[in-house]
C-alpha cells in the first residue's frame, strides 16, 4: 500500500495480529497439556494451572506489538511479495520468542514454563499470522481487480524503463495502481496509455490531478534530468519510486543488496547463488542418475552399433567452454570419421556433411549422440538444463559479433536448453540463440528447468532439421 494507511486502519491491523498471537499462546498450552497426553505422546504428571500461562499474555502482547512495529510490518506494501512478508513475520516472532524467554527467566522466576509450549507458540504464531495476512492480501487484490481501493500514478520517463513499468502495472491489476498517463518527450505512447506532456510538465500535472504515486523511469541517457523531475514534484506528500535503467546497461539482470546503508545494484549477478545453486546441483544429480539408468541399455546398444559400423573410438571428447569461461571435455557419441577436422580445423557441421558416418547421421538428427553428456552432468561439468557450450574458437568469434555473448557463461552449460527446444540449435542464428539463453538465465527457476526437460523429452528424439 504505497499510500500510508490511516492510523485507525493501522491500529486495527495490529489489534488483529495481536488477537491471533493471544489465541496461539492459549492453543499451545492446550495442545501441550491436554491434547498430547490424550494421544499418549507424552506423559503429564501435573498439569500447571492456566492462570500461570495467562500471566504471560501481557508481556507477550507488548513484546509482539513492539516487534511487529520494529520490523515495519505495517508499512505500505502494495508491491511487496508474499515471501518477504512471511520472512518478516518469522523474524519478528523469533525475536519476540527470545525476549519472552528472557522475561520468563529473569522476571517470573517462581514459575516453570514448558519449552514445548514456547516452541509450539512460536511455530503457530508465524504460520497463523502469515496465513491471515495472506488471506487479507488476496481479499484486497480481489477488490482492487474490481476497481476498489485504487491508488493513482503517473510515469515520468521513456524508453525501456517506462515501457517495462507500464507493462508490469497493466499486467498486475491486483496491486490496485491505476496509471493516469505518461510524461515523456515523445508523444508515441503504448496503447491505452495517455500522454500527459513532457518530462518538465510534472508540476503542472500534479497541480491539476490527484496523484498518489510517481514512477520516475528515465532512460540512462536522461539520468541528469532526475534533479529537474524531483524539483518539479517538490514536497508534495506523494510516494516516489525510482526505476533505474539497468536495461540499457546489461541484458542479464541481477539484484539489489544493501551494505552499510548503501544500496548496490548487481548488474551481472547470476540467480544461481546460495541455496539455488545447491538445489540445482541436487536436481542434476538425482535426475541425471535416473536418466543415466534409464538410458544405459540404449547407450550400450549404440556403442556396439558404432563399433560394428565404423572404425575408431565410440566416444568423442571435445573441448568446450562452460561456466565462468572454464574449459572442460564434453562427451558425445562419435558421429564423424576420426580425422574429420584434420584438414579444415574447427568448422560448423553442414547439411549432407561428408565427414559423418552412416550411423552418425541418425544420431545427430535424433540427438542421441548427446546421451554421454550425462556423465559430464554427474561430474559437475554440465547441468541438465542450461545454455549449450561452444568450442573456445567459436566463442572468440561470437563474442566479437554478438553483444552480451559472454553473459551466457554466468550459468553452467546444459545438455538441453531454452534455445534448443525453440529450434535455435546447430547452424542457426547466433543472435536468437543468445537472446533465448539470456532469457533463461534471467528467469531461471526449478519449474522452468522441469518445463524445458519435459519439452525436450517430448520433442528431443524427433528428427531435427537443424542438426547436421
N, C-alpha and C positions, 0 to 999 in steps of 0.2 A: 504494500500500500504506500505508493510514492508520496501521497499527501498525508501528513501526520494525523493520527486518529484524534478525535476529541478526547478530553480527559475522562469523560463518562465511559466511552467505549473501551478505553484502555483499562480502566478500573474494573469494568465488568469482565473483560478477558482475564485479568489477573485473578479476580474472585472465582471465576470458573475453574482455572487451573488449580488454585489452592483447594477448592472443594474436592476435586479429583484426588489431589495429594492426600487429603484427610481420609477419603474413602479407601485409598490404597493402604494407609497405615492400619486402619481398622481391619481390613481384609487380611493383611499379613498376620496380624495377631490371631484372627480366627482360623486361618489355614494352619498355622503352626501348632496351636494348642487344641484345636477341635477337629479339623478335617484330617490332618496327618495321622493322629492316633486312631481315628476311626478305621483307617485302612491298614493299621498296624505297621506303618512305615517307620515310625519312631515311637518310642515309649515316653510317656509323660507321667512322672510320679507326683508332681504337684503343679497344678495349673495356677499361674500367678493371676491375681485379680486384674481385671481390665482397667481399673482406675489408675494402676501404676503406669500403664501404657497410655492412658488418656492424658496423663500429665505431660506427655511429650508432644501433644498436639500443638500446644502454644509455641514452643521453640521450633517445631517443625514448620509451622506456617510462617513464622517470622524468617527463618533461615531460607526456606524455599522462595519466599517472596523476594528477599534481597538477592538471592542467587539468580532468579529468573530476570530481574531487572538489570543486574550486573552484566549478564550475558546478552542483554538487549533483545530479549525475546519478544518485545512488543514494538520493535522498530518497524517502520514501513517495509513490507516485504512482498509487495505485489509481484516483483520479478524474481523473488527468491525461489530456491529449489526445495523439494521435499527432503532431500538428503541432508542439506545444510541445516534445515530446521530440526530434524531428528538428532543430528550431531550436537547442535547447541543445547537441546533439551537434555541429552545424555551427559554433556559436560557440566551443565548447571546442577543436575540431580546428583552427580558423583561428588561434586564439591559440597553440596548440601549434606550428603550422607557422611562425608568426612567430618564436617563441622558438627553434625549431630552426634557422632561417636565421641568427639571431644567433650561435648556438653554432658553426655551421659557419664563419661569417665570422671570429670572434674566437678560437676555440679550435683549430679544425682548419685552420689557415692553409695548411698544406702540402698539403692535398688539394683537388681540384676536384670539385664535385658538380654533376650535371646539374639545371638548373632544371626541365626536363620531368619528371624523376623526382619532384621535390618536388611539382609540380602534380598529377601522376597520383596520388601518395600521398595528398595532401590530399583529392582528389575521392573516391578509393576508401575512405579512412577514414570519411568522412561517410556514404557510401552503404552500405557493408558493415556498419558498426556499427549504423546506424539500422535496416537490414533485419533484422539479427539480433535487435535489441531488439523490433522489431515482431513477429517470429515468436514470441519468448518471451512477449510480451504476449498474443498470440492464444492461445497454449497455456494460459496462466494463466486467460484468460477462459473457455476451454472447460472447464477444470477447475472453475472457480467456478460455471458454469452447472449443473454436475452435483453441486454440494454440497461441493466441496473448497476448502481454503484460504479459509474464510469468516472475516469479522470481524462482531462482534455490536454492534448500535447501538440507541439509543433516541432518540426525537424528543421534544423538550420545547417546547411551544407550542400553537398553534392557528391557526385561520383559514386564509387563503390560503397563507402561508409554509409551514406544516406540511403542508398538503394537497399543495402542489407538491413538497416533499421526498419525501413518501410515494409520490406518483405516479412521480417520476423513479426512485427506488430500486426500485420494483416493476417498472418497465419495463426497467431496466438490471440484470438479474440477473447479467450477466457481470462486474460490478465486485466481486461477492462480499461485499456488505454485507447481512446479514440483520437486519431490523428486529424487535427483540423486542417493541416496542409504543410507544404514545404516552402522554405525560404531559400532560394538558390539564384545564382547569377544567370542560369539558363532556364528558360520557360518550359523546356521539354521535361515533363514530369511523368512518372508512371501512371498507368490507368487508374482511375478512381481516386487520384490524389490532387488536391487543389494547389495551384501555385499562388502563394500569398505575397510574393515580392522578392526583392533581392536580399542578400545577407545583411546589408546595412539597415534594412527596414524592420528589424526585430523589435525595436522600441515602439514603432507605430502599431505593429500587430498586437503587442501586449497591451497597448492602451485601448484598443478598440474591441478586444476579445478576451473572454475569460480563459486563461491558460494555467494549467496546473503543473505541467512538465515541459521543459525544453531539452530536446536531444540535440547536442552540438556534434555534428558528424561532418567535419571539414576534411576535404582531401588533403593529403600530405603537402601538396604544393601551396595550399591556402592556410597552413598552420599559423602563419604570422597574423592572421586576421582574428585569431581567438580573442585577443585583448579587446578588439572592437566589438565583438559579439557580447562578451561579458560586460563591457561598459554600457552597451545598449540595454541589457537586462537590468543592470543596476542592482538595487537592494530589494527588488520585488520578492515577496515570500513564496517563491516557487521552487520546485525541485529542478536541478540542472544535472544532466548526465552527459559526460564527455565520452564520445566514441572515437578512440584513436584509429587512425588509418594504417592498420598493420597489413591491410590487403595489398597495398602497393609496395610494401617493403619485402614481403616474403610470402609465398603461397602456402607453406606448411605452418599453420598457426600453432602457437604454444599456449602458455598460460600466464597467470599473474601471481607473483609471490611478494610478500611483504617482508622486508628485512630492516629492523630498527626504524620502523615507521616510513621506510622508503619503498614505494611500490616498484617492482621490477617486472617488466613485460618480457617473457621469454618468447622470442620470435622463432626460434628453431628448436623448440623442446619437443621431444617425442612423447606421445601419450603412454609409451611403454616404460614406465619407471615404477619403482616400489612394488606394490602387490600386483599391479597389472603385468609386470614382467614375469613375476612368479607364476601367475595364473596362466599366462600364455605358454610358458615353458611346460607346466604340468599338463596343459591341454595337448601340447605337441607330443609329450612323452606317452600319455595314455592312448590317444587316438593314433599316434604314429605306430606304436607297438601293435595295436589292434589291426591297423591297416596292413602292417607287415605280415602278421599271422595269417590274415585272410588272403593276401596276395602271394604268399610264399609258393603255393603249388603252381600258380601261373608263372611266376618268375623262374621257377625251376624248369618248367616246360619251355619257356622262351630261351633260357640259357642252353638247353640241349639243342633246340632248333637252330640257334645261332652257330653252335659248334659244328652241326651237321651240314649247314648250308654255306659257310664261308670260313676262310682261314683267319686266324688272329684271335685276340682275347675277346671274351664275352663282354666285359665291362670296359667303358671308355672313361678315362679321368681327364677332366678339362678344368683349367684354372678359371675361376670366376671371382667377381668382386662382391662381397657381402656387406654386412652391417658395419658402419663406420669406416668403410673403404678397405676392410680386411679381406685378404685373398684366401681362398680355400679350393680344394679339389672336388669338383662336383661329379657325381657318378651318374652314368647313363648306360643303357644297353647300347653296344656299338651298332650303328646303322650305316656306316660308310666303310669303305675299304681302309686298310691300315695306313696307307701312305696318302690319304685323301688331300692333305694340305701341304704335301712336300714341295710342290711347285708353286702353288698360289698363295700360301700363307693363310692367315685367318680371313675368311670371306663368308658372306651370308649364303646359306643353302638356298637354291633357287628351284623353280619348278622343273621337273624332269632332270634333276641333277644327276649326271652320270656317275658321280662318286658313290652313290648309295648302293647298298646291297639289295638283293631281291626282297629279303625279309625286312630290311631297314625301311623300305617304302611303307609297308604296313605298320610297323612300329611307330613311325613318326606321325602318320595320319591318325592313328588311334591314341597317341600319347602314351602308349605302353612303354616306350623307351625311357620314360621319366621315373618308373617304379623304383629303381635302385636308389633314388634320392631319399627314400625313407630312411636309409642308413645315415645320410647327411643330417636328417632331422633328429634322429636319436643321438647323434654325436654332438648336437647343439650348433652345427654349422649353418643349418637352414631351419625354416619353420614350415608347417604345412601350408600356411597362407601368408602371402607377402609379395612384394614386387619380385618379378623374375630376375635372377642375377645375370649380368652380362660379362663378357670377356673383357679383361683390362684394356685391350687395344681398342675395342669399340667404345668403352667408357670415355676414353680421352677424346674420341671423335664426337660423341654425343654431347658431352658437357660443353663443347665449344659451340655446338649448333643450337642446343635447347636450354633456355634459361631455367634455372632451378633443377636441372637434371640430377645433380648430386644429392639433393634432398631425399631422394628415394632410398638412399643408404642410411637414413636415420632409423630404419627398421630392418630386421633380419629378412633375408631373401626367402621366398617361398616356392613350393612345388607348383602351387596354383595361386591365382590372384584375381583381383577385380578386373584388371585389364584383360587377362586371358579369357575369362568367361564372357566378356563383352566383345570378343573377337579380335582384340589387338595383340596378336602374337605372331611370331615369325617375321617375315619381311613385310611389315605394315607400318603405318605412321608412328614414328617415334614420339611426336608431339602428343598424339592422342593417348599413347601408352603411358607417358609421363603424367598426363592430366588425370588418368584413371588411378595411377599409382599414388599420386599425391592426395587424391580424393579419399582413397582407402586409408592412408596414413593419418590424415586429419580426423577421420571419423571412425577409427578403429574401435571395435568392441568385440567381445566374445560372440555375441549374437551375429555380428557382421561376418566373423570367421565361419560360423556354422552355416550361414546362408551361402557363402561362397563355396564351401565344401559340398553342400547338398547340390548346388547347381553344377559343380564340377562332376559329381557322380552321375548326374542326370545327362549332362552334355559331353562329359570328358572323353568317353570312348567312342563317340560318333566320329565320322570322317571329318577332319578339319582341313578345309581347302588352303589355309594359310600355312600349314605345317608341311614343309618340304624336306 
